[in-house]
Amino acid sequence: MLNGWIGFPRALLSEPWYRDSPAFARALYLHLALSANFAPSVTRTGLALMPGQLVTSWATLADEMAGVENRRRSAPTLWKVRHAADLLRKAGTIAWTTARTTAGGGLVVTLTRWPLHESDNATTADATAETGATPLRELPQHRKNTTRPAEVQAERPMKELLREWEQKERESMRELREVRARERGEAVN
């Protein structure tokens, strides 16, 4: 049985990454926060996890993020999950690494602002004072898993990231339509 709970500070609503991100990225963040460990633990394979971490995979996340539309189960593509996670990573809210153990592997996702979700107080100020958590605006931006130098990576506006993400999504959909057209034997423009 799952137990424990998390809180979301209202200050999250005014954060640029939350305000300007697609609904799917926000839903993914909520799912990751709800799925993360709330106490230290060790996996079956011996991997030690801290609060705010979970082991998963892109395929598992896509399956868990599936919903029902028009009485049909609809799962997001791996690409959509990966790019939403990449937006969250660039905003400094999550980080991930690949877990390599003798008994298996997986994706270790870390919610970098986990202390904000742990408090049982009603206000962020009380939560900050009691848990020692850093206020939302003062948290450092997490820069692990970047593929570009830190000076280039520094604080790209969320709208720019969203335009880039939407362009990649359009290109991916165009490629998918072309592949499907070729499979049906239709001419591709």
N, C-alpha and C positions, 0 to 999 in steps of 0.2 A: 504494500500500500504506500502511495506517495503521501508525504506529509510536509509541513512547512508552508510558508507563503512568502511572497515578495511584495514590496511596495514600489510605486512609481511616483517620484516627486513631481508636483505640478510644474516645476521649473523646466521639465523636459519639453513641455509644449512650446516654450520660447526658444529652444535650441535650434540653430539653423539646420543641422542635419536632420532633425525630426520634422521641422516645419516644411522644408523644401524637398524631402525625399518622397519617392513613390509609396503608395499605400502598402505594396508588397514588401518593401524594405522595412517599414514600420512593423508589419505583421511578423516578419522574420525575426526582428529584434525581440518582440514580445514572446514569440515561441522559444527563442534561445534562452531568454531570461526565465521563463517558466520551466524549461527543461534542465537548467544548470543546477549543479550540486549546491545545496545550502549548507553543507557541512563537509569537512575533509573526508575523503574516502579513498579506497583502493579498488581498482577494477579487478575482474577475474584474471587478467593477464599481468597484474602486478603494477599497473600504472597508478601513481599517486595523483589524485585530483584535489584541488583546493576549492573552496566555495567560489562560485561564479564560473566554473569550468564544466565542460561536458565533452564526452567522446561521441562522435557521430560520423557521418559521411555525407557527401553531397547528395547521393541517391536517397539516403534515409531522410534527409531534410526535405527533399522534394516530395517524397511519399507522405511524410508527416504534415506537410503544408498543403496537401491536396484538400479540395473542398468539393461540394456538390453544387452544380449549376444545372438547372432544368432537369433535375432528377438523374443527372449523370455525374459520375465521379470525374473530376478534372484535376490532374496533378500538374504543377508547374514544371517547366523543362529544367534540366540541370543547369543550363546556361542562365536561366532567369534567377535561380537560387544563387548560383555562383556570383553573378554580377550584383545582385542585391547585397550579398555578403561583402563583396568588394566595396560597395558604396559605404557600408557600415564600417569597414576597416579603414577606409580613407578618412572617414569622419572621426575616427579615434574611439569608437564605441566597442569594437570587438577586435580580436586578433586570433589567428589560428596557426597551428603547426601540425605537421604530420607526426603521428605517434608510431614509432617503429619498435615493436616488442617481439619477443620470440614466439609468442602465441598469436600474434595478429597485429593489426595496426588500426588506424582510423584517423580521424581529424579531431584534434583537441582544440576546441573553441573556448576562448577566454573572454568573458565580458569585462572589459577594462574598467568600467565604472560600477562594478558590482557593489561596493560599499553603499552606494546610494539606495539600493534596493533592500538592504538588510534590516533597516531600523523598523521598530514597531511603533514609533511615535507618529503623530499626525502631521507635524510640520517638519520641513526640511531643516530649519534652524535647530530644533530639538534633536533631530537625527544626527546632524553634524556634531553638535556638542557632545551627545552621549556616546556615539560610536567612533568619534574621531575621524569620520569620513570627510573628505575634502568637498567643499561646495561644488556644485556642478560646473560653474564657470571657471573654477580654479584648477580643475583636473588637468594634468598634462595630456597632450595628444600622444597616443600610442603610435609608434612608427615602425613596428616590426613588420616583416613580410613585404616591405616596399621594394619595388623593382627599379625605382628611380632614386637618384641621390637625394639626400634629406633637404638640401637647399632648393631643389626643384619641387619637391613634394610639399613643401611648407604651405599650408593653408590655402588650397585651391577652393574657390567658392563652390558651394553645393550646386548652384545652378549650372556651372560649367561641367561638373561631374555628371549631372543629370542629362545635359545635352549629349555628352559623350556616351553615356549609357543608352540613351534613346537611339542614337545613331547606330551603335553596335546592335541593338535589338532589331532595328529596321533592316540592317544588312543580313543579320541571321535569318530573319523571316523571308527575305528575298531569296537567299540561298536555299532555304527549305522549300519554297514554292518551285524553284528551278529543279531541284532534285525530284520532287513529286511529279512535276510535269514530264521530266525525262522518263520516270518510271512508268507513266501512263502512255509514253510514246509520243507526246506532243512536242511541237517545236518550241524551243526556248529562245526568247529575244535577247 
